[in-house]
C-alpha cells in the first residue's frame, strides 16, 4: 500500500512540469495521504518485529525502493499527460512507443545484465536461454504468457484513457485504491474461504495501523479529488465550491482529446485517411 505515496509525487511534479495550481483542498488531501502512507509504513515495520535488526533493515530498504519507484512512476504519469494533452500525441501511438522502448531495454540491457550476473539459475541471476526452452516446451505456459501480455496491453490502454479524459492524478488515485482491494481480497480468502491458501492474508499486529492508514489514504484521495470537502470556518456553502469544481471537471472532460485513436491505431500511426472523392 506504500504505492499510494505516488499521488504525492505526481501532484508535486505536475506543478512545475504541467503548470497546474494546487488549491487548499489539494494540499489538505496530500497531507492526509502522507499521514496514511506513514501509518502503512509503520505497520510494515511492526509486522517485521524489533528483535531482528536484519529483517527491519531489509524492510526499510524495501520501503525506500518502493518510494524511489513511485517517483519514477510519477514522472512517467506526468510525462504521459504532457504528451497526450500538450503535444496532442495519439494514445495508440504513445502506447506503441512505450512498448517498443520496453522491449528494447529488456533485450539490450536487462536480459544481458541478468545473464552475466552470478546467481542460482544455472550460474546466472536469470538464465534467459533456459526460460525460453521451458516456454517453448510447455503449451500451457505459452498460453498463460500470451494472456498476460494481452491483459497488460488492455490495462495500459485503459490507463491512458483515464489520463486522456481526466488526468494522471486520477489514474494514480485509482491505482492506490487497487492496493486496498487486494488487501481486502487476501483477508477474505483467509477468513472466508481457506485459511491455508497461499493467496490469503491474516490479520497481524500492524493490521490496525494498516487499516487506519488505508482509510486515511482513501480520505486524502477523495479530498484531493474534491469529492469530500473538509469544513472550514467562514467558508462559503459547500455546494457552491463543489458545483464549481464539478463544472470545471466536466469542462476538462469535454475538451479532452477523442479516444477514437484506440478504435483505429492505423489512424494514429499513419494519419487519418483522406476523404473519398465525390462522384458525379
MARVEX-915450 format. One record per residue (C-alpha): residue number from 1; chain; x, y, z. Coordinates in Angstrom, 1 decimal. Layout:
N
n NUM | chain A | xx X | yy Y | zz Z
...
//
This chain:
280
n 1 | chain A | xx 0.0 | yy 0.0 | zz 0.0
n 2 | chain A | xx 3.0 | yy 2.3 | zz 0.0
n 3 | chain A | xx 2.3 | yy 2.7 | zz -3.7
n 4 | chain A | xx -0.3 | yy 5.2 | zz -2.6
n 5 | chain A | xx 2.6 | yy 7.6 | zz -2.0
n 6 | chain A | xx 2.8 | yy 8.1 | zz -5.7
n 7 | chain A | xx -0.1 | yy 10.6 | zz -5.6
n 8 | chain A | xx 2.2 | yy 13.0 | zz -3.6
n 9 | chain A | xx 5.0 | yy 12.8 | zz -6.1
n 10 | chain A | xx 2.6 | yy 13.1 | zz -9.1
n 11 | chain A | xx 1.0 | yy 16.2 | zz -7.6
n 12 | chain A | xx 4.3 | yy 17.8 | zz -6.8
n 13 | chain A | xx 5.7 | yy 17.1 | zz -10.3
n 14 | chain A | xx 2.6 | yy 18.3 | zz -12.1
n 15 | chain A | xx 3.1 | yy 21.8 | zz -10.7
n 16 | chain A | xx 6.4 | yy 22.7 | zz -12.5
n 17 | chain A | xx 6.0 | yy 20.4 | zz -15.4
n 18 | chain A | xx 2.4 | yy 20.9 | zz -16.3
n 19 | chain A | xx 1.8 | yy 24.3 | zz -14.8
n 20 | chain A | xx -1.0 | yy 23.1 | zz -12.6
n 21 | chain A | xx -2.0 | yy 25.1 | zz -9.5
n 22 | chain A | xx -2.7 | yy 23.3 | zz -6.2
n 23 | chain A | xx -5.5 | yy 24.7 | zz -4.1
n 24 | chain A | xx -6.3 | yy 24.4 | zz -0.4
n 25 | chain A | xx -8.2 | yy 21.1 | zz -0.8
n 26 | chain A | xx -5.3 | yy 19.7 | zz -2.8
n 27 | chain A | xx -2.7 | yy 20.4 | zz -0.1
n 28 | chain A | xx -5.1 | yy 19.1 | zz 2.6
n 29 | chain A | xx -5.6 | yy 15.9 | zz 0.6
n 30 | chain A | xx -1.9 | yy 15.4 | zz 0.2
n 31 | chain A | xx -1.3 | yy 15.9 | zz 3.9
n 32 | chain A | xx -3.9 | yy 13.3 | zz 4.8
n 33 | chain A | xx -2.5 | yy 10.9 | zz 2.2
n 34 | chain A | xx 1.1 | yy 11.4 | zz 3.6
n 35 | chain A | xx -0.2 | yy 10.6 | zz 7.1
n 36 | chain A | xx -1.8 | yy 7.4 | zz 5.8
n 37 | chain A | xx 1.3 | yy 6.4 | zz 3.9
n 38 | chain A | xx 3.3 | yy 6.8 | zz 7.1
n 39 | chain A | xx 0.9 | yy 4.6 | zz 9.1
n 40 | chain A | xx 1.1 | yy 1.9 | zz 6.4
n 41 | chain A | xx 4.9 | yy 2.0 | zz 6.5
n 42 | chain A | xx 4.8 | yy 1.8 | zz 10.4
n 43 | chain A | xx 2.6 | yy -1.2 | zz 10.1
n 44 | chain A | xx 5.2 | yy -3.0 | zz 7.9
n 45 | chain A | xx 7.9 | yy -2.3 | zz 10.4
n 46 | chain A | xx 5.7 | yy -3.5 | zz 13.3
n 47 | chain A | xx 5.0 | yy -6.8 | zz 11.5
n 48 | chain A | xx 8.7 | yy -7.5 | zz 11.0
n 49 | chain A | xx 9.3 | yy -7.1 | zz 14.7
n 50 | chain A | xx 12.1 | yy -5.3 | zz 16.5
n 51 | chain A | xx 14.0 | yy -8.4 | zz 17.5
n 52 | chain A | xx 15.7 | yy -8.9 | zz 14.2
n 53 | chain A | xx 17.7 | yy -6.0 | zz 13.0
n 54 | chain A | xx 18.4 | yy -7.6 | zz 9.7
n 55 | chain A | xx 14.7 | yy -8.0 | zz 8.8
n 56 | chain A | xx 14.0 | yy -4.5 | zz 9.9
n 57 | chain A | xx 16.9 | yy -3.2 | zz 7.8
n 58 | chain A | xx 15.7 | yy -5.1 | zz 4.8
n 59 | chain A | xx 12.2 | yy -3.8 | zz 5.3
n 60 | chain A | xx 13.4 | yy -0.2 | zz 5.4
n 61 | chain A | xx 15.5 | yy -0.8 | zz 2.3
n 62 | chain A | xx 12.5 | yy -2.2 | zz 0.5
n 63 | chain A | xx 10.3 | yy 0.7 | zz 1.5
n 64 | chain A | xx 12.9 | yy 3.1 | zz 0.2
n 65 | chain A | xx 13.0 | yy 1.3 | zz -3.1
n 66 | chain A | xx 9.2 | yy 1.5 | zz -3.3
n 67 | chain A | xx 9.3 | yy 5.2 | zz -2.7
n 68 | chain A | xx 12.0 | yy 5.6 | zz -5.4
n 69 | chain A | xx 9.9 | yy 3.6 | zz -7.8
n 70 | chain A | xx 6.9 | yy 5.8 | zz -7.1
n 71 | chain A | xx 9.0 | yy 8.9 | zz -8.0
n 72 | chain A | xx 9.9 | yy 7.3 | zz -11.4
n 73 | chain A | xx 6.2 | yy 6.3 | zz -12.0
n 74 | chain A | xx 5.0 | yy 9.8 | zz -11.1
n 75 | chain A | xx 7.4 | yy 11.2 | zz -13.6
n 76 | chain A | xx 6.1 | yy 8.8 | zz -16.2
n 77 | chain A | xx 2.5 | yy 9.7 | zz -15.5
n 78 | chain A | xx 3.2 | yy 13.4 | zz -15.7
n 79 | chain A | xx 5.2 | yy 12.9 | zz -19.0
n 80 | chain A | xx 2.3 | yy 10.9 | zz -20.5
n 81 | chain A | xx -0.2 | yy 13.6 | zz -19.6
n 82 | chain A | xx 2.1 | yy 16.2 | zz -21.2
n 83 | chain A | xx 2.5 | yy 14.2 | zz -24.4
n 84 | chain A | xx -1.3 | yy 13.4 | zz -24.6
n 85 | chain A | xx -2.6 | yy 16.9 | zz -23.8
n 86 | chain A | xx 0.1 | yy 19.4 | zz -24.6
n 87 | chain A | xx 1.8 | yy 17.7 | zz -27.6
n 88 | chain A | xx -1.5 | yy 16.0 | zz -28.6
n 89 | chain A | xx 0.2 | yy 12.7 | zz -29.3
n 90 | chain A | xx -2.4 | yy 9.9 | zz -30.2
n 91 | chain A | xx -2.9 | yy 7.5 | zz -27.3
n 92 | chain A | xx -2.3 | yy 4.4 | zz -29.5
n 93 | chain A | xx 0.9 | yy 5.8 | zz -30.8
n 94 | chain A | xx 2.1 | yy 6.6 | zz -27.3
n 95 | chain A | xx 1.2 | yy 3.0 | zz -26.2
n 96 | chain A | xx 3.2 | yy 1.6 | zz -29.1
n 97 | chain A | xx 6.2 | yy 3.7 | zz -28.4
n 98 | chain A | xx 6.2 | yy 2.7 | zz -24.7
n 99 | chain A | xx 6.1 | yy -0.9 | zz -25.8
n 100 | chain A | xx 9.0 | yy -0.5 | zz -28.2
n 101 | chain A | xx 11.1 | yy 1.2 | zz -25.6
n 102 | chain A | xx 10.3 | yy -1.6 | zz -23.1
n 103 | chain A | xx 11.3 | yy -4.4 | zz -25.5
n 104 | chain A | xx 14.5 | yy -2.6 | zz -26.4
n 105 | chain A | xx 15.5 | yy -2.1 | zz -22.8
n 106 | chain A | xx 14.8 | yy -5.8 | zz -22.0
n 107 | chain A | xx 16.7 | yy -7.1 | zz -25.0
n 108 | chain A | xx 19.7 | yy -4.7 | zz -24.8
n 109 | chain A | xx 20.1 | yy -4.0 | zz -21.1
n 110 | chain A | xx 18.1 | yy -6.2 | zz -18.6
n 111 | chain A | xx 18.4 | yy -9.7 | zz -20.1
n 112 | chain A | xx 22.2 | yy -9.4 | zz -20.8
n 113 | chain A | xx 22.8 | yy -7.9 | zz -17.4
n 114 | chain A | xx 20.9 | yy -10.7 | zz -15.6
n 115 | chain A | xx 22.6 | yy -13.3 | zz -17.7
n 116 | chain A | xx 26.1 | yy -12.0 | zz -16.9
n 117 | chain A | xx 25.4 | yy -11.5 | zz -13.1
n 118 | chain A | xx 26.1 | yy -14.6 | zz -11.0
n 119 | chain A | xx 23.2 | yy -16.3 | zz -9.4
n 120 | chain A | xx 21.4 | yy -19.5 | zz -8.5
n 121 | chain A | xx 19.8 | yy -20.1 | zz -12.0
n 122 | chain A | xx 22.5 | yy -22.3 | zz -13.7
n 123 | chain A | xx 25.2 | yy -19.9 | zz -12.5
n 124 | chain A | xx 23.3 | yy -16.8 | zz -13.7
n 125 | chain A | xx 21.0 | yy -14.4 | zz -11.9
n 126 | chain A | xx 18.4 | yy -15.3 | zz -14.6
n 127 | chain A | xx 19.2 | yy -17.8 | zz -17.3
n 128 | chain A | xx 17.2 | yy -16.4 | zz -20.3
n 129 | chain A | xx 18.1 | yy -19.4 | zz -22.6
n 130 | chain A | xx 16.7 | yy -21.8 | zz -20.1
n 131 | chain A | xx 13.5 | yy -19.8 | zz -19.7
n 132 | chain A | xx 13.0 | yy -19.7 | zz -23.5
n 133 | chain A | xx 13.4 | yy -23.5 | zz -23.5
n 134 | chain A | xx 10.9 | yy -24.0 | zz -20.8
n 135 | chain A | xx 8.5 | yy -21.7 | zz -22.5
n 136 | chain A | xx 8.8 | yy -23.5 | zz -25.9
n 137 | chain A | xx 8.2 | yy -26.9 | zz -24.3
n 138 | chain A | xx 5.0 | yy -26.0 | zz -22.4
n 139 | chain A | xx 1.9 | yy -25.0 | zz -24.4
n 140 | chain A | xx 0.1 | yy -24.1 | zz -21.2
n 141 | chain A | xx 2.9 | yy -21.7 | zz -20.3
n 142 | chain A | xx 2.7 | yy -20.2 | zz -23.8
n 143 | chain A | xx -1.0 | yy -19.5 | zz -23.4
n 144 | chain A | xx -0.6 | yy -18.1 | zz -20.0
n 145 | chain A | xx 2.2 | yy -15.8 | zz -21.1
n 146 | chain A | xx 0.2 | yy -14.6 | zz -24.1
n 147 | chain A | xx -2.8 | yy -13.9 | zz -21.9
n 148 | chain A | xx -0.6 | yy -11.9 | zz -19.5
n 149 | chain A | xx 0.7 | yy -9.8 | zz -22.4
n 150 | chain A | xx -2.8 | yy -9.2 | zz -23.7
n 151 | chain A | xx -4.2 | yy -8.2 | zz -20.2
n 152 | chain A | xx -1.2 | yy -5.9 | zz -19.7
n 153 | chain A | xx -1.9 | yy -4.2 | zz -23.1
n 154 | chain A | xx -5.6 | yy -3.7 | zz -22.2
n 155 | chain A | xx -4.6 | yy -2.3 | zz -18.8
n 156 | chain A | xx -2.2 | yy 0.1 | zz -20.3
n 157 | chain A | xx -4.8 | yy 1.2 | zz -22.9
n 158 | chain A | xx -7.3 | yy 1.8 | zz -20.1
n 159 | chain A | xx -4.8 | yy 3.7 | zz -18.1
n 160 | chain A | xx -4.0 | yy 6.0 | zz -21.0
n 161 | chain A | xx -7.8 | yy 6.5 | zz -21.5
n 162 | chain A | xx -8.1 | yy 7.8 | zz -17.9
n 163 | chain A | xx -5.1 | yy 10.1 | zz -18.4
n 164 | chain A | xx -6.7 | yy 11.5 | zz -21.6
n 165 | chain A | xx -10.1 | yy 12.2 | zz -20.3
n 166 | chain A | xx -9.2 | yy 13.1 | zz -16.7
n 167 | chain A | xx -5.5 | yy 13.4 | zz -15.6
n 168 | chain A | xx -2.5 | yy 11.4 | zz -14.4
n 169 | chain A | xx -3.6 | yy 12.2 | zz -10.8
n 170 | chain A | xx -6.9 | yy 10.5 | zz -11.2
n 171 | chain A | xx -5.1 | yy 7.5 | zz -12.7
n 172 | chain A | xx -2.9 | yy 7.3 | zz -9.6
n 173 | chain A | xx -5.9 | yy 7.6 | zz -7.3
n 174 | chain A | xx -7.5 | yy 4.5 | zz -8.9
n 175 | chain A | xx -4.1 | yy 2.7 | zz -8.7
n 176 | chain A | xx -3.8 | yy 3.5 | zz -5.0
n 177 | chain A | xx -7.3 | yy 2.2 | zz -4.2
n 178 | chain A | xx -6.4 | yy -1.0 | zz -6.0
n 179 | chain A | xx -3.9 | yy -1.9 | zz -3.3
n 180 | chain A | xx -6.7 | yy -1.7 | zz -0.7
n 181 | chain A | xx -8.9 | yy -4.0 | zz -2.7
n 182 | chain A | xx -6.0 | yy -6.5 | zz -3.0
n 183 | chain A | xx -5.5 | yy -6.5 | zz 0.8
n 184 | chain A | xx -9.3 | yy -7.0 | zz 1.3
n 185 | chain A | xx -9.2 | yy -9.9 | zz -1.1
n 186 | chain A | xx -6.4 | yy -11.5 | zz 0.8
n 187 | chain A | xx -8.3 | yy -11.2 | zz 4.1
n 188 | chain A | xx -11.4 | yy -12.6 | zz 2.5
n 189 | chain A | xx -9.6 | yy -15.6 | zz 1.2
n 190 | chain A | xx -8.0 | yy -16.4 | zz 4.5
n 191 | chain A | xx -11.1 | yy -15.9 | zz 6.8
n 192 | chain A | xx -13.9 | yy -16.8 | zz 4.5
n 193 | chain A | xx -12.6 | yy -19.4 | zz 2.1
n 194 | chain A | xx -9.4 | yy -21.2 | zz 3.1
n 195 | chain A | xx -7.1 | yy -20.2 | zz 5.9
n 196 | chain A | xx -4.2 | yy -22.3 | zz 4.4
n 197 | chain A | xx -4.4 | yy -20.8 | zz 1.0
n 198 | chain A | xx -1.2 | yy -19.0 | zz -0.1
n 199 | chain A | xx -3.3 | yy -16.3 | zz -1.6
n 200 | chain A | xx -4.8 | yy -15.4 | zz 1.8
n 201 | chain A | xx -3.5 | yy -12.9 | zz 4.4
n 202 | chain A | xx -4.3 | yy -12.9 | zz 8.1
n 203 | chain A | xx -4.5 | yy -10.0 | zz 10.5
n 204 | chain A | xx -1.3 | yy -9.2 | zz 12.3
n 205 | chain A | xx -0.1 | yy -6.7 | zz 14.9
n 206 | chain A | xx 0.2 | yy -4.0 | zz 12.4
n 207 | chain A | xx -3.1 | yy -4.6 | zz 10.8
n 208 | chain A | xx -4.9 | yy -1.9 | zz 12.9
n 209 | chain A | xx -2.3 | yy 0.7 | zz 11.8
n 210 | chain A | xx -2.5 | yy -0.5 | zz 8.3
n 211 | chain A | xx -6.3 | yy -0.2 | zz 8.2
n 212 | chain A | xx -6.3 | yy 3.3 | zz 9.7
n 213 | chain A | xx -3.6 | yy 4.2 | zz 7.2
n 214 | chain A | xx -5.6 | yy 2.9 | zz 4.3
n 215 | chain A | xx -8.7 | yy 4.8 | zz 5.5
n 216 | chain A | xx -6.6 | yy 8.0 | zz 5.8
n 217 | chain A | xx -5.2 | yy 7.4 | zz 2.3
n 218 | chain A | xx -8.6 | yy 7.0 | zz 0.8
n 219 | chain A | xx -9.9 | yy 10.0 | zz 2.6
n 220 | chain A | xx -6.9 | yy 12.0 | zz 1.4
n 221 | chain A | xx -7.5 | yy 10.9 | zz -2.2
n 222 | chain A | xx -11.2 | yy 11.9 | zz -2.0
n 223 | chain A | xx -10.3 | yy 15.2 | zz -0.5
n 224 | chain A | xx -7.7 | yy 15.9 | zz -3.3
n 225 | chain A | xx -10.2 | yy 15.0 | zz -5.9
n 226 | chain A | xx -12.8 | yy 17.4 | zz -4.4
n 227 | chain A | xx -15.3 | yy 14.6 | zz -3.6
n 228 | chain A | xx -15.1 | yy 15.3 | zz 0.1
n 229 | chain A | xx -14.6 | yy 18.8 | zz 1.5
n 230 | chain A | xx -13.4 | yy 19.5 | zz 5.0
n 231 | chain A | xx -15.4 | yy 22.2 | zz 6.7
n 232 | chain A | xx -13.7 | yy 25.5 | zz 7.3
n 233 | chain A | xx -14.9 | yy 28.4 | zz 9.4
n 234 | chain A | xx -16.2 | yy 31.3 | zz 7.3
n 235 | chain A | xx -16.2 | yy 29.2 | zz 4.2
n 236 | chain A | xx -18.9 | yy 29.5 | zz 1.5
n 237 | chain A | xx -21.6 | yy 26.9 | zz 1.4
n 238 | chain A | xx -20.2 | yy 23.5 | zz 0.4
n 239 | chain A | xx -22.5 | yy 23.2 | zz -2.6
n 240 | chain A | xx -21.1 | yy 26.2 | zz -4.3
n 241 | chain A | xx -17.4 | yy 25.2 | zz -4.4
n 242 | chain A | xx -18.3 | yy 21.6 | zz -5.2
n 243 | chain A | xx -20.5 | yy 22.7 | zz -8.1
n 244 | chain A | xx -17.7 | yy 24.9 | zz -9.4
n 245 | chain A | xx -15.2 | yy 22.1 | zz -9.3
n 246 | chain A | xx -17.7 | yy 19.7 | zz -10.9
n 247 | chain A | xx -18.3 | yy 22.2 | zz -13.8
n 248 | chain A | xx -14.5 | yy 22.5 | zz -14.2
n 249 | chain A | xx -14.1 | yy 18.8 | zz -14.3
n 250 | chain A | xx -16.9 | yy 18.3 | zz -16.8
n 251 | chain A | xx -15.4 | yy 21.1 | zz -18.9
n 252 | chain A | xx -12.0 | yy 19.3 | zz -18.8
n 253 | chain A | xx -13.6 | yy 16.0 | zz -19.9
n 254 | chain A | xx -15.5 | yy 17.6 | zz -22.7
n 255 | chain A | xx -12.3 | yy 19.3 | zz -24.1
n 256 | chain A | xx -10.2 | yy 16.1 | zz -23.7
n 257 | chain A | xx -8.8 | yy 14.5 | zz -26.9
n 258 | chain A | xx -11.0 | yy 11.9 | zz -28.5
n 259 | chain A | xx -10.3 | yy 8.3 | zz -27.8
n 260 | chain A | xx -11.1 | yy 7.3 | zz -31.4
n 261 | chain A | xx -7.4 | yy 6.7 | zz -31.9
n 262 | chain A | xx -7.8 | yy 3.5 | zz -29.9
n 263 | chain A | xx -10.5 | yy 2.4 | zz -32.3
n 264 | chain A | xx -8.2 | yy 2.7 | zz -35.3
n 265 | chain A | xx -4.5 | yy 2.6 | zz -34.4
n 266 | chain A | xx -3.5 | yy 2.9 | zz -38.0
n 267 | chain A | xx -5.0 | yy 6.4 | zz -38.0
n 268 | chain A | xx -2.7 | yy 7.3 | zz -35.1
n 269 | chain A | xx 0.4 | yy 6.0 | zz -36.7
n 270 | chain A | xx -0.2 | yy 6.8 | zz -40.4
n 271 | chain A | xx -2.6 | yy 9.8 | zz -40.1
n 272 | chain A | xx -6.3 | yy 10.0 | zz -40.8
n 273 | chain A | xx -7.5 | yy 8.6 | zz -44.1
n 274 | chain A | xx -8.3 | yy 11.1 | zz -46.8
n 275 | chain A | xx -11.9 | yy 11.9 | zz -47.6
n 276 | chain A | xx -13.3 | yy 9.9 | zz -50.6
n 277 | chain A | xx -13.7 | yy 11.8 | zz -53.8
n 278 | chain A | xx -17.2 | yy 12.8 | zz -54.6
n 279 | chain A | xx -18.5 | yy 11.1 | zz -57.7
n 280 | chain A | xx -20.8 | yy 12.8 | zz -60.1
//
